[in-house]
């Protein structure tokens, strides 16, 4: 079973690109060929490439990379054209960088209506292949380049669709939408910008609707299925354009229900106690109106500690949508396979809301569970333009946490806190403290004993955090303990908050039923840094509201 790259972290991707560059010619130096091979006729020698004019250079690039899904500047180890390709892409990017610098230097984006393909192709390469120390091109400057590329067609269109995520498709004519849609069926369009642009186009077709688009989508869906039928094996099929989103777009244009429905077991109204959030038993249901069997993706999204193709949307009474929780683990993806849903069939799983949404303040919320079959939408900052499936809204009521006075031993908490040596490197338990963390934090240590107290330790720690005499190192200890007890407001993610620390990752059990929640298997990581007291105090202010949500109440009758 292949791995799904939908949540591959930046660090790992960088390592892969480094080795890929060494093998496929993405490094600064040309790749080493196995033996000298004469160049085919009618192509220039590599040394002559810089002498070509812009039109000739772009024509050569198109000749060397004719397919929409070709690597932009890559080649195989024994490619006889390796040196020519390397020189061509290098020259194109250098010229593109100069043209882009001139374009960005103008206070207002120049009108590109008359720009020809060489100009646009070089601007695209300048914008896409920026140096690591250069900021990305602002969207309001990149979008006009991409739009002009789409209108021109040819290789400029291929590059724009493959390397730039369109912000909108409403400006496109019906004719342009029809031209672009088939080009987005190219392989490797499942997880990348090409795939996102395809769904942007599908969404615009759905918005416009009408009988003509029914035929366009039906034809496109048939072509995708022919590709899948001709593929050899699972790994090749997983690189092809998936069918589900196109089938969904077709059903929406037809005025029918979505072919896939999300069902939530249990009542439509649920409750939880801060900071805990409920677990949802969910099912993907084949609800296709024409009784078609649905192919869907199984696995491939779980290594971060949550099923990342799912997303939970929480909206408060004022309509505000709370942000998604950042990716939990350092690596996403996982083993992936195909699944099949016959008409009416279900595929079931469980989702813990706290894996997707931070702790919600007490109040009433409208909850929707969302699903996408290819994109890890839990890890996306913005899912605008994607075709997602949703359940019917659920009403969630969150109540404040009330801790009986008898359970709160402030003196013991403060005694243990004072006994933690803040002059030594911090130990961050990123998970509910249990046996898995004993190697990092001994259960006989002051920190281990304090973490074993659980949520009743929160009120004294919240009070201690507001002590004006608190030193930065002592404040770092308190912030670490609050995170370990609640799973909220990870201080490791903000530079300058903790200084030097060791960290262990493990499972969380901050849930209403006490069962395992998100988190990967335990692993130790050693990180370093220096405390920035201003940044630390600003971060600590985020805990202020918790005093309103965590209340110490009188003991119930017969207790205390």
C-alpha positions as CSV (number, residue, x, y, z in Angstrom):
1,X,0.0,0.0,0.0
2,X,1.5,3.4,-1.0
3,X,1.9,6.3,1.3
4,X,-0.4,9.3,1.0
5,X,1.7,12.5,0.9
6,X,-1.2,14.8,1.8
7,X,0.3,15.8,5.1
8,X,4.0,15.4,4.5
9,X,5.8,17.9,6.7
10,X,8.0,20.7,5.3
11,X,11.1,19.3,6.9
12,X,10.7,15.8,5.4
13,X,9.7,17.2,2.0
14,X,12.9,19.3,2.1
15,X,15.0,16.3,2.6
16,X,13.3,14.4,-0.2
17,X,13.8,17.4,-2.5
18,X,17.5,17.5,-1.6
19,X,18.0,13.9,-2.7
20,X,15.7,14.2,-5.6
21,X,17.7,17.3,-6.8
22,X,20.9,15.3,-6.6
23,X,19.5,12.5,-8.7
24,X,17.1,14.3,-11.1
25,X,19.1,17.4,-11.8
26,X,17.3,19.9,-9.5
27,X,20.7,20.7,-7.9
28,X,22.7,23.7,-9.0
29,X,25.2,21.6,-11.0
30,X,24.1,19.6,-14.0
31,X,23.4,15.9,-13.4
32,X,26.2,13.4,-14.3
33,X,25.2,11.3,-17.3
34,X,26.4,7.7,-17.6
35,X,28.2,8.3,-20.9
36,X,28.4,11.1,-23.5
37,X,25.4,10.9,-25.9
38,X,25.1,13.0,-29.0
39,X,22.3,15.6,-28.9
40,X,19.4,15.1,-31.3
41,X,19.5,17.3,-34.4
42,X,17.9,20.8,-34.5
43,X,18.7,21.5,-30.8
44,X,21.3,24.0,-29.7
45,X,24.3,23.1,-27.7
46,X,23.9,24.0,-24.0
47,X,26.5,26.7,-24.3
48,X,24.4,28.5,-26.9
49,X,21.3,28.7,-24.7
50,X,22.1,32.2,-23.1
51,X,22.3,33.6,-26.7
52,X,18.7,32.7,-27.5
53,X,16.2,35.5,-27.4
54,X,13.2,35.2,-25.0
55,X,10.9,33.7,-27.6
56,X,13.5,31.1,-28.6
57,X,14.3,30.2,-25.0
58,X,10.6,29.6,-24.2
59,X,10.1,27.6,-27.3
60,X,13.1,25.4,-26.4
61,X,11.7,25.0,-22.9
62,X,8.3,23.9,-24.3
63,X,10.1,21.4,-26.6
64,X,12.1,19.9,-23.8
65,X,9.1,19.7,-21.4
66,X,6.1,19.1,-23.7
67,X,3.6,17.5,-21.2
68,X,1.5,19.4,-18.7
69,X,2.6,17.2,-15.8
70,X,6.4,17.2,-16.7
71,X,8.7,18.1,-13.9
72,X,9.6,21.8,-14.1
73,X,13.3,21.5,-14.6
74,X,13.9,17.8,-13.7
75,X,15.4,15.0,-15.8
76,X,16.6,11.4,-15.4
77,X,20.2,10.4,-14.5
78,X,20.9,9.1,-18.0
79,X,18.9,11.7,-20.0
80,X,21.0,12.7,-23.0
81,X,19.5,16.2,-22.8
82,X,20.3,16.7,-19.1
83,X,22.9,19.5,-19.7
84,X,20.6,21.2,-22.2
85,X,17.6,21.0,-19.8
86,X,19.7,22.2,-16.9
87,X,21.0,25.2,-18.8
88,X,17.5,26.0,-20.3
89,X,15.7,26.0,-17.0
90,X,18.5,27.9,-15.3
91,X,18.5,30.6,-17.9
92,X,14.7,30.8,-17.9
93,X,14.6,31.3,-14.1
94,X,17.4,33.9,-14.1
95,X,15.6,36.0,-16.8
96,X,12.3,35.4,-15.0
97,X,13.7,36.7,-11.7
98,X,14.9,39.9,-13.4
99,X,11.5,40.5,-15.2
100,X,9.6,39.8,-12.0
101,X,11.8,42.2,-10.0
102,X,10.9,44.9,-12.5
103,X,7.2,44.0,-12.4
104,X,7.1,44.1,-8.6
105,X,9.0,47.4,-8.4
106,X,6.1,49.2,-10.0
107,X,3.7,50.7,-7.4
108,X,0.8,49.3,-9.3
109,X,0.6,46.0,-11.2
110,X,1.1,46.6,-14.9
111,X,-1.6,45.7,-17.3
112,X,-0.7,42.3,-18.8
113,X,-3.5,42.2,-21.4
114,X,-1.0,42.5,-24.2
115,X,1.8,40.3,-22.7
116,X,2.8,37.4,-24.9
117,X,3.7,33.9,-23.8
118,X,7.5,34.4,-23.4
119,X,6.9,37.3,-21.1
120,X,4.3,35.5,-19.0
121,X,6.2,32.3,-18.9
122,X,9.3,34.0,-17.5
123,X,7.2,36.0,-15.0
124,X,5.7,32.7,-13.8
125,X,9.1,31.1,-13.4
126,X,10.4,34.2,-11.5
127,X,7.4,34.0,-9.2
128,X,7.4,30.3,-8.6
129,X,11.1,29.6,-8.2
130,X,11.9,32.3,-5.7
131,X,15.1,32.0,-3.6
132,X,14.6,30.7,0.0
133,X,15.5,34.1,1.4
134,X,12.9,35.9,-0.7
135,X,9.3,36.4,0.4
136,X,6.5,34.9,-1.8
137,X,4.9,37.1,-4.4
138,X,1.8,38.8,-3.0
139,X,-1.4,37.2,-4.4
140,X,-2.6,40.5,-5.9
141,X,0.5,40.6,-8.0
142,X,0.6,36.8,-8.8
143,X,-3.0,36.5,-9.8
144,X,-2.8,38.8,-12.9
145,X,0.1,36.7,-14.2
146,X,-1.7,33.5,-13.7
147,X,-4.9,34.8,-15.3
148,X,-3.0,36.0,-18.4
149,X,-1.3,32.6,-18.6
150,X,-4.7,30.8,-18.6
151,X,-5.9,33.0,-21.3
152,X,-2.8,32.5,-23.5
153,X,-2.9,28.7,-23.1
154,X,0.1,26.6,-24.1
155,X,2.9,26.0,-21.7
156,X,2.2,29.1,-19.8
157,X,-1.2,27.7,-18.8
158,X,0.3,24.4,-17.8
159,X,2.8,26.1,-15.5
160,X,0.2,28.4,-13.9
161,X,-2.3,25.5,-13.3
162,X,0.4,23.2,-11.9
163,X,2.3,25.7,-9.7
164,X,-0.2,28.3,-8.6
165,X,-3.5,28.0,-6.6
166,X,-6.2,30.1,-8.3
167,X,-8.0,32.4,-5.9
168,X,-11.2,32.6,-8.0
169,X,-12.7,31.2,-11.2
170,X,-15.7,33.5,-11.6
171,X,-13.8,35.6,-14.1
172,X,-13.3,32.7,-16.5
173,X,-15.6,32.5,-19.5
174,X,-17.6,29.3,-20.2
175,X,-15.3,28.6,-23.1
176,X,-12.2,28.9,-20.9
177,X,-13.7,26.6,-18.2
178,X,-14.3,24.0,-20.9
179,X,-10.8,24.2,-22.2
180,X,-9.1,24.1,-18.8
181,X,-11.1,21.3,-17.2
182,X,-9.7,18.4,-19.3
183,X,-6.1,19.6,-18.8
184,X,-6.6,19.2,-15.0
185,X,-7.1,15.5,-15.4
186,X,-3.4,15.1,-15.7
187,X,-1.7,12.5,-13.4
188,X,-0.5,13.6,-10.0
189,X,-3.4,15.9,-9.6
190,X,-4.8,14.4,-6.4
191,X,-3.0,16.4,-3.7
192,X,-1.2,19.3,-5.4
193,X,-2.1,22.8,-6.8
194,X,-3.4,21.2,-10.0
195,X,-5.9,19.2,-8.0
196,X,-7.0,22.3,-6.1
197,X,-7.4,24.2,-9.3
198,X,-9.5,21.4,-10.7
199,X,-11.9,21.7,-7.8
200,X,-12.0,25.4,-8.1
201,X,-13.1,25.0,-11.7
202,X,-15.7,22.3,-10.7
203,X,-17.1,24.6,-8.1
204,X,-17.5,27.4,-10.6
205,X,-19.3,25.1,-13.0
206,X,-21.7,24.0,-10.2
207,X,-22.3,27.7,-9.4
208,X,-23.3,28.4,-13.0
209,X,-25.3,25.3,-13.5
210,X,-27.4,24.5,-16.6
211,X,-28.0,21.6,-19.0
212,X,-24.8,22.2,-21.0
213,X,-22.6,21.7,-18.0
214,X,-24.3,18.4,-17.2
215,X,-22.9,17.0,-20.5
216,X,-19.5,18.6,-19.9
217,X,-19.2,16.9,-16.4
218,X,-20.6,13.6,-17.6
219,X,-18.0,13.5,-20.4
220,X,-15.2,14.5,-18.0
221,X,-16.2,11.8,-15.5
222,X,-16.3,9.1,-18.2
223,X,-12.7,10.1,-19.2
224,X,-11.5,9.9,-15.6
225,X,-13.0,6.4,-15.3
226,X,-11.3,5.3,-18.6
227,X,-8.0,6.5,-17.1
228,X,-8.6,4.5,-14.0
229,X,-9.6,1.4,-16.0
230,X,-6.4,1.5,-18.0
231,X,-4.1,2.0,-15.0
232,X,-1.8,-0.7,-13.7
233,X,-2.1,-1.3,-10.0
234,X,-3.0,0.7,-6.9
235,X,0.0,3.0,-6.9
236,X,-0.7,4.2,-10.4
237,X,-4.4,4.6,-9.7
238,X,-3.8,6.7,-6.6
239,X,-1.9,9.2,-8.8
240,X,-4.9,9.7,-11.1
241,X,-7.7,12.2,-10.8
242,X,-10.2,10.8,-8.3
243,X,-13.8,10.3,-9.4
244,X,-15.8,11.3,-6.3
245,X,-15.5,15.1,-6.5
246,X,-16.4,15.1,-10.2
247,X,-19.4,12.8,-9.5
248,X,-20.5,15.1,-6.7
249,X,-20.2,18.2,-9.0
250,X,-22.3,16.4,-11.6
251,X,-25.0,15.5,-9.1
252,X,-25.2,19.1,-7.8
253,X,-25.6,20.4,-11.4
254,X,-28.3,17.8,-11.9
255,X,-30.1,19.2,-8.8
256,X,-29.7,15.9,-6.9
257,X,-28.2,15.2,-3.5
258,X,-24.5,14.5,-3.0
259,X,-23.5,10.9,-3.7
260,X,-21.7,10.7,-0.3
261,X,-23.4,11.6,3.0
262,X,-22.0,11.9,6.5
263,X,-24.1,10.4,9.3
264,X,-23.5,11.0,13.0
265,X,-24.6,8.4,15.5
266,X,-26.5,9.7,18.5
267,X,-28.6,12.8,19.2
268,X,-28.5,16.1,17.3
269,X,-27.9,18.0,20.6
270,X,-24.9,17.1,22.8
271,X,-23.1,18.6,25.8
272,X,-19.6,18.7,27.2
273,X,-17.7,20.3,30.1
274,X,-14.8,22.7,29.4
275,X,-12.1,22.0,28.2
276,X,-13.4,18.6,27.0
277,X,-15.1,18.0,23.7
278,X,-17.2,15.1,22.5
279,X,-16.4,12.1,20.4
280,X,-18.4,11.6,17.2
281,X,-19.1,8.1,15.7
282,X,-19.4,8.9,12.0
283,X,-20.1,7.0,8.9
284,X,-19.6,7.7,5.2
285,X,-22.8,6.6,3.4
286,X,-23.2,5.9,-0.3
287,X,-26.4,7.9,-0.9
288,X,-26.0,8.3,-4.7
289,X,-29.4,8.9,-6.4
290,X,-28.4,6.7,-9.4
291,X,-27.1,3.8,-7.2
292,X,-23.5,4.0,-8.5
293,X,-20.8,2.3,-6.5
294,X,-18.4,4.8,-5.0
295,X,-14.6,4.5,-4.8
296,X,-13.1,6.2,-1.8
297,X,-9.8,6.5,0.0
298,X,-9.0,4.4,3.1
299,X,-6.2,5.4,5.4
300,X,-3.3,7.6,4.4
301,X,-4.1,10.4,6.8
302,X,-3.6,9.2,10.3
303,X,0.1,9.6,11.2
304,X,-0.4,13.0,12.7
305,X,-2.6,11.5,15.4
306,X,-5.9,12.4,13.7
307,X,-7.7,11.4,10.5
308,X,-6.8,14.5,8.5
309,X,-9.2,14.2,5.6
310,X,-11.9,15.1,8.1
311,X,-12.5,18.5,9.7
312,X,-14.8,19.7,12.4
313,X,-16.3,23.2,12.0
314,X,-17.5,25.0,15.2
315,X,-19.6,28.1,14.8
316,X,-20.7,30.2,17.8
317,X,-24.1,32.0,18.2
318,X,-22.7,35.1,16.4
319,X,-21.7,33.0,13.4
320,X,-17.9,33.1,14.2
321,X,-16.1,30.0,13.0
322,X,-13.3,28.9,15.4
323,X,-9.9,28.1,13.8
324,X,-8.8,24.5,13.3
325,X,-6.2,23.0,15.6
326,X,-2.8,22.9,14.0
327,X,-1.4,19.6,12.8
328,X,-0.7,17.5,15.9
329,X,2.3,15.4,15.0
330,X,5.4,16.0,13.0
331,X,4.5,13.6,10.2
332,X,1.3,13.0,8.4
333,X,0.2,10.6,5.7
334,X,0.2,6.8,6.3
335,X,-0.6,3.6,4.5
336,X,-3.4,4.1,2.0
337,X,-5.7,1.9,0.0
338,X,-8.8,2.0,-2.0
339,X,-12.3,1.4,-0.6
340,X,-15.5,0.7,-2.3
341,X,-19.0,1.6,-1.1
342,X,-22.0,-0.2,-2.7
343,X,-25.3,1.7,-2.8
344,X,-26.5,2.3,0.7
345,X,-23.2,0.9,2.3
346,X,-21.5,2.6,5.2
347,X,-17.9,3.0,6.3
348,X,-17.6,3.9,10.0
349,X,-15.0,5.5,12.1
350,X,-14.7,7.7,15.3
351,X,-13.5,11.3,15.5
352,X,-12.6,13.2,18.7
353,X,-13.5,16.8,18.3
354,X,-10.6,18.0,20.5
355,X,-8.2,16.6,17.8
356,X,-9.6,19.2,15.4
357,X,-10.7,22.2,17.4
358,X,-9.1,23.9,20.4
359,X,-11.1,24.0,23.7
360,X,-14.3,26.0,23.2
361,X,-15.4,28.6,25.8
362,X,-18.7,27.7,27.6
363,X,-21.6,28.5,25.3
364,X,-23.7,27.0,22.4
365,X,-22.2,26.0,19.1
366,X,-23.3,24.7,15.7
367,X,-21.1,21.8,14.7
368,X,-20.5,20.4,11.3
369,X,-18.3,17.4,10.4
370,X,-16.7,17.7,7.0
371,X,-14.9,15.2,4.8
372,X,-12.8,15.3,1.6
373,X,-11.6,12.2,-0.1
374,X,-8.2,13.4,-1.2
375,X,-7.1,16.6,0.6
376,X,-6.1,16.6,4.3
377,X,-8.5,19.4,5.1
378,X,-7.8,19.3,8.9
379,X,-4.3,20.6,8.1
380,X,-5.5,23.3,5.6
381,X,-5.8,26.9,6.7
382,X,-8.4,27.5,4.0
383,X,-10.7,25.0,2.3
384,X,-12.4,27.5,0.1
385,X,-13.0,26.1,-3.4
386,X,-12.9,22.5,-2.3
387,X,-15.8,20.1,-2.8
388,X,-16.4,18.8,0.7
389,X,-19.1,16.6,2.2
390,X,-20.9,17.5,5.4
391,X,-23.3,16.2,8.0
392,X,-26.4,17.9,9.2
393,X,-25.5,20.5,11.9
394,X,-25.3,19.4,15.5
395,X,-25.9,21.6,18.5
396,X,-23.1,21.5,21.1
397,X,-23.5,23.1,24.6
398,X,-20.2,23.6,26.5
399,X,-20.5,24.2,30.3
400,X,-17.8,25.6,32.6
401,X,-15.6,23.2,34.5
402,X,-16.7,23.1,38.1
403,X,-14.2,21.5,40.5
404,X,-15.3,20.8,44.1
405,X,-13.3,22.7,46.7
406,X,-12.3,19.4,48.4
407,X,-10.5,18.3,45.2
408,X,-8.3,21.4,45.0
409,X,-5.3,21.3,47.2
410,X,-3.7,24.6,46.4
411,X,-1.0,24.3,49.1
412,X,0.2,20.9,47.7
413,X,0.2,22.3,44.1
414,X,2.3,25.3,45.1
415,X,4.6,23.2,47.1
416,X,5.3,20.8,44.2
417,X,5.6,23.8,41.8
418,X,8.2,25.4,44.1
419,X,10.1,22.1,44.2
420,X,10.6,21.9,40.4
421,X,14.1,23.2,39.6
422,X,13.6,25.9,37.0
423,X,17.4,26.2,36.5
424,X,17.5,22.8,34.7
425,X,16.3,22.1,31.2
426,X,12.5,22.0,31.0
427,X,10.7,18.7,30.4
428,X,7.6,19.1,28.3
429,X,5.0,16.2,28.5
430,X,3.0,16.6,25.3
431,X,0.3,14.2,26.3
432,X,-1.7,13.1,29.3
433,X,0.9,12.1,31.9
434,X,1.1,8.3,32.3
435,X,3.6,5.4,32.1
436,X,4.7,6.4,28.6
437,X,6.1,9.7,30.0
438,X,7.9,8.2,33.0
439,X,11.3,8.0,31.3
440,X,11.2,11.8,30.8
441,X,9.5,12.8,34.0
442,X,9.7,10.4,36.9
443,X,6.5,9.8,38.8
444,X,8.4,10.4,42.0
445,X,9.5,13.8,40.9
446,X,7.7,17.0,41.9
447,X,6.6,17.5,38.2
448,X,5.4,14.0,38.0
449,X,3.4,14.2,41.2
450,X,1.9,17.5,40.1
451,X,0.8,16.2,36.7
452,X,-0.7,13.2,38.4
453,X,-3.2,15.5,40.2
454,X,-5.0,16.2,36.9
455,X,-7.4,19.0,36.2
456,X,-7.9,19.9,40.0
457,X,-4.3,21.4,39.7
458,X,-5.5,24.0,37.2
459,X,-6.9,26.7,39.6
460,X,-3.7,27.1,41.7
461,X,-1.6,27.1,38.5
462,X,-3.7,29.7,36.9
463,X,-3.4,31.9,40.0
464,X,0.4,31.3,40.1
465,X,0.7,32.4,36.5
466,X,-0.5,35.9,37.5
467,X,2.1,36.3,40.2
468,X,4.0,39.6,39.3
469,X,7.1,38.2,41.0
470,X,7.2,35.2,38.6
471,X,10.6,34.9,36.9
472,X,10.7,34.0,33.2
473,X,12.1,30.5,34.0
474,X,9.4,29.9,36.6
475,X,6.7,31.1,34.2
476,X,7.9,28.7,31.6
477,X,7.4,25.9,34.1
478,X,3.8,26.9,34.8
479,X,3.0,27.2,31.1
480,X,4.5,23.8,30.5
481,X,2.4,22.3,33.3
482,X,-0.8,23.9,32.0
483,X,-0.3,22.6,28.6
484,X,0.5,19.0,29.8
485,X,-2.7,19.0,32.0
486,X,-5.1,20.3,29.2
487,X,-3.5,19.7,25.8
488,X,-4.2,23.3,25.0
489,X,-2.0,26.3,24.1
490,X,1.2,24.5,23.3
491,X,4.1,26.8,24.4
492,X,6.6,24.9,22.2
493,X,5.0,26.3,19.1
494,X,5.8,30.0,19.9
495,X,9.4,31.1,19.8
496,X,10.8,32.6,23.0
497,X,8.3,31.2,25.4
498,X,10.2,28.2,26.9
499,X,13.9,28.4,26.2
500,X,15.7,25.1,26.3
501,X,13.6,22.0,26.8
502,X,13.2,18.3,26.2
503,X,9.9,17.0,25.0
504,X,8.0,13.7,24.8
505,X,5.0,13.1,22.6
506,X,2.2,10.8,23.7
507,X,-1.5,10.2,23.7
508,X,-4.0,12.5,25.3
509,X,-7.0,11.5,27.4
510,X,-8.6,14.9,28.0
511,X,-12.1,13.7,27.0
512,X,-15.4,13.1,28.6
513,X,-15.1,9.3,28.6
514,X,-11.4,9.1,29.6
515,X,-10.4,7.0,26.5
516,X,-7.5,7.7,24.3
517,X,-7.6,10.8,22.2
518,X,-5.1,12.3,19.7
519,X,-1.4,11.9,19.8
520,X,1.3,9.8,18.3
521,X,3.4,7.2,20.0
522,X,5.9,8.6,22.5
523,X,9.2,10.0,21.2
524,X,11.8,12.3,22.7
525,X,12.9,15.5,21.0
526,X,15.6,17.9,22.3
527,X,15.1,21.5,21.3
528,X,16.8,24.7,22.3
529,X,16.1,28.4,22.4
530,X,16.2,31.5,24.6
531,X,13.3,33.0,26.5
532,X,11.9,36.3,25.2
533,X,10.1,37.7,28.3
534,X,7.9,40.0,26.2
535,X,6.8,37.2,24.0
536,X,6.4,34.9,27.0
537,X,4.1,37.3,28.9
538,X,2.0,37.9,25.8
539,X,1.6,34.1,25.4
540,X,0.7,33.7,29.1
541,X,-2.1,36.2,28.7
542,X,-4.0,33.6,26.6
543,X,-4.6,31.7,29.8
544,X,-6.4,34.6,31.5
545,X,-9.9,33.7,30.3
546,X,-9.5,30.2,31.7
547,X,-10.2,31.5,35.2
548,X,-13.7,32.2,34.0
549,X,-14.2,28.7,32.6
550,X,-12.6,26.7,35.4
551,X,-14.5,27.4,38.7
552,X,-13.9,26.1,42.2
553,X,-17.4,25.4,43.7
554,X,-18.6,24.4,47.2
555,X,-18.4,20.8,48.0
556,X,-21.5,18.7,47.3
557,X,-23.4,17.4,50.3
558,X,-21.4,14.6,52.1
559,X,-18.1,15.5,50.5
560,X,-15.2,17.4,52.1
